Amino acid sequence: MRLLDALKASTEYLEKAGIDDAFADAEILTFHAAGADRLAAYMDNPEITKGLRAKIRRLMARRAKGEPLQYIVGHVDFLGLTIHVGKGVLIPRPETELLAEEAIRSAGKGGTPPPAILDLCTGSGCIALALAKALPEAEVYGTDVSKDALRFAKKNAGSNGIGNAAFFEGSLFSPLPGGKVFDLIVSNPPYIVSADIAGLQREIRDWEPLAALDGGKDGLVFYRKILGEAGRHLRPGGIVLCELGFGQSDMVRKIAELSGFGRITVTKDYAGIERILKAELDRGMPDSG
Ligand code: GLN
């Protein structure tokens, strides 16, 4: 059997299992199993061993059960970083790259001294690590309640050669060293309304960590906590950037206002959904020096 025969068989298998993008997923997993470059695989169409055929079958069986493609492959690209993912950690989404890019722009503007940045609900560490890589002078802190997630975050720091990001286990601000203040706080918190979880696609609902998705009864629990406490952990003029769920921008804007933030702006994602909220603290008294 040749590689493209295995691809054809795999596509049919995933189609029968009701996987939407059967061909695309079969292609990625087949070439991943073979360690083959896509173009080379089509050009050469090599004969495959029984062992490789069995390996391809195992990967397809996992996908057929609904396991996300990214968990099976084991990593995703996030702003040029290779982020390892697997059971126990949320898979970084393309919208979150926009949040990280906006954070890089905002933190990069601060000038001297180098910025201190906090990423709450860091998960795989993708946002914290993208910031740490883009701003090598910055010191980046990430926190998460999940030990499993932090294992991935630390692994991702190491595998991407990033030394200016540190990760702490605990809820939101609680594990931080006392008295530490930041120039920028960024977060992609859990924001799905609890009652909507059951209706999510099974790849998310049955596989990704519920704790990374569930934003409580109205989906806004984490915004209240983050924006409510952020002022105590920011320098004057400091910034909070949050990813928003669909339809949440007006309510989160209100929460930010009630939490004492002055300038508040919301940016849309590629799909035109209001996705990123930026809230700035006032600078306080003008510096007389
Ligand atoms: N964006 C994720 C989703 O669509 C949710 C992640 C989150 O709650 N922050 O499932």
Residues whose N, C-alpha, C, O or C-beta is under 5 A from the ligand:
A	BS01	LIG	R93 N188 P189 P190 Y191 I192 A212 L213
